[in-house]
Amino acid sequence: MKKILIGAAVLALAACSTSSPDVIQRGDAQRMSQVQDATVLSVRPVTIDGSQSGTGAVTGGVIGGIAGSTRSGGREQAAIGIVGAVAGAVIGNVVERASTKEDGVEILVQLRNGERRAIVQAKGNETLNAGDPVILVSTGGKTRVTRAPTVVPTDTPIGTPATKG
């Protein structure tokens, strides 16, 4: 029974995903992204609701059904197995949703052309504040916000350190 529970926990954790700007999805690697310059107008904390992919419910249902059906014999075995499966599915769904919930930020930015955008992402390693120059990196319909890199003047050859003048 312990092995089944451990296996279910591993499956539930494997189903977790993140919207962190510090984690790039495998499918987005080696893809060209669109980059836009912007300035942060405001940042506010938000909670990103957990996912309900069904993995937690299915895993919980299987475990609950097996656990319930091993408690007695005959007609009771089937009934207890069904009750165990339903209870396990409900609990598995709650566990999945709670384990995939993230602290995030809603970042309101203004593009160079004056347009404004709001992007919600998980809290990353960078702390952004109003007035910070940022870039919006868009890949496959998803956008993340990160601090803008230092701009090298165009008349400086590549590989030469920029000088302040």
C-alpha positions in Angstrom: 0.0 0.0 0.0 2.8 2.4 0.8 4.3 1.8 -2.6 1.0 2.8 -4.3 0.8 6.0 -2.2 4.4 6.9 -3.1 3.8 6.2 -6.7 0.7 8.4 -6.7 2.6 11.2 -5.0 5.3 11.0 -7.7 2.7 11.1 -10.5 1.0 14.1 -8.9 4.3 16.0 -8.6 5.3 15.1 -12.1 2.1 16.7 -13.4 3.0 20.1 -11.7 3.9 23.0 -14.0 5.0 26.5 -13.4 4.5 29.9 -14.9 7.8 31.2 -13.5 9.8 33.5 -15.8 12.9 31.6 -14.7 11.7 28.2 -16.0 11.6 27.8 -19.8 9.4 24.9 -21.1 11.2 22.3 -23.2 9.1 23.1 -26.3 10.1 26.7 -26.1 13.9 26.0 -26.2 15.6 26.9 -29.4 12.6 28.9 -30.7 12.9 32.5 -31.8 11.0 34.8 -29.5 9.6 38.3 -30.1 11.1 40.9 -27.8 9.6 44.3 -26.9 11.0 47.0 -24.7 8.8 48.4 -22.0 8.8 50.2 -18.7 7.2 48.9 -15.5 4.3 51.0 -14.3 3.2 48.8 -11.4 3.7 45.4 -9.8 1.1 43.7 -7.5 1.2 40.3 -5.9 -1.4 37.8 -7.0 -2.1 34.1 -6.5 -2.1 31.8 -9.5 -4.7 29.2 -9.0 -3.7 25.5 -9.2 -4.4 23.3 -12.1 -7.0 20.6 -12.3 -5.7 18.3 -15.1 -7.5 15.3 -13.7 -4.3 13.5 -12.8 -4.8 14.0 -9.1 -8.5 12.8 -9.3 -7.6 9.7 -11.3 -4.7 8.8 -9.1 -6.7 9.4 -5.9 -9.6 7.4 -7.3 -7.5 4.4 -8.1 -5.8 4.5 -4.7 -9.1 5.0 -2.9 -10.8 2.2 -4.9 -8.0 -0.3 -4.2 -7.8 0.7 -0.5 -11.6 0.5 -0.1 -12.0 -2.8 -1.9 -9.4 -4.6 0.3 -11.3 -3.9 3.5 -14.0 -6.5 3.3 -15.5 -9.2 1.0 -18.6 -9.9 -1.1 -21.1 -7.1 -1.8 -19.6 -4.8 0.8 -16.3 -5.0 -1.0 -17.7 -3.4 -4.2 -19.6 -0.7 -2.3 -16.7 0.2 -0.1 -14.4 0.2 -3.2 -16.8 2.7 -5.0 -16.9 5.0 -1.9 -13.1 4.8 -1.6 -12.7 5.6 -5.3 -15.0 8.7 -5.1 -13.4 9.9 -1.8 -9.9 9.3 -3.3 -10.8 11.2 -6.5 -12.1 14.3 -4.5 -9.0 14.3 -2.2 -6.6 13.8 -5.2 -8.2 16.7 -7.0 -7.8 19.0 -3.9 -4.2 17.9 -3.5 -3.3 18.5 -7.1 -4.9 22.0 -7.1 -3.2 22.9 -3.8 0.2 21.6 -4.9 0.2 23.6 -8.2 -0.9 26.9 -6.7 1.8 29.6 -7.1 2.6 33.1 -5.7 2.7 35.4 -8.7 2.8 39.0 -9.8 0.8 41.1 -12.2 3.1 43.5 -14.0 1.6 46.5 -15.7 4.0 47.8 -18.4 4.0 50.6 -21.0 5.5 49.9 -24.4 7.6 52.5 -26.2 4.6 53.3 -28.5 2.5 54.2 -25.4 0.4 51.0 -25.3 0.0 49.3 -22.0 0.0 45.6 -21.2 -0.6 43.5 -18.1 1.2 40.2 -17.7 0.7 37.7 -14.9 3.6 35.4 -14.1 4.9 33.4 -11.1 7.3 35.2 -8.8 10.8 34.8 -10.2 14.2 35.6 -9.0 14.0 39.3 -10.1 12.2 41.9 -8.2 10.7 44.5 -10.5 9.6 48.0 -9.5 7.8 50.9 -11.1 10.2 52.7 -13.5 12.4 49.6 -14.3 13.2 49.0 -17.9 12.1 45.5 -18.9 11.7 43.4 -22.0 8.6 41.3 -22.9 9.7 38.0 -24.4 6.8 36.3 -26.3 7.1 32.7 -27.5 4.2 30.4 -28.6 1.5 32.7 -27.3 3.1 33.1 -23.9 4.8 36.2 -22.6 7.3 36.7 -19.8 8.7 39.9 -18.3 12.4 40.2 -17.4 14.8 43.0 -16.6 16.1 44.7 -19.7 19.8 44.0 -20.5 22.2 46.9 -20.8 22.1 48.2 -24.3 25.4 48.4 -26.2 25.8 51.3 -28.6 25.4 50.2 -32.3 28.8 51.7 -33.3 30.6 49.5 -30.8 32.0 46.3 -32.5 30.6 43.1 -31.1 32.9 41.7 -28.4 34.2 45.1 -27.4 33.1 46.4 -24.0 30.9 49.4 -24.0 32.4 52.6 -22.6 30.5 55.3 -20.8 31.2 58.7 -22.2 
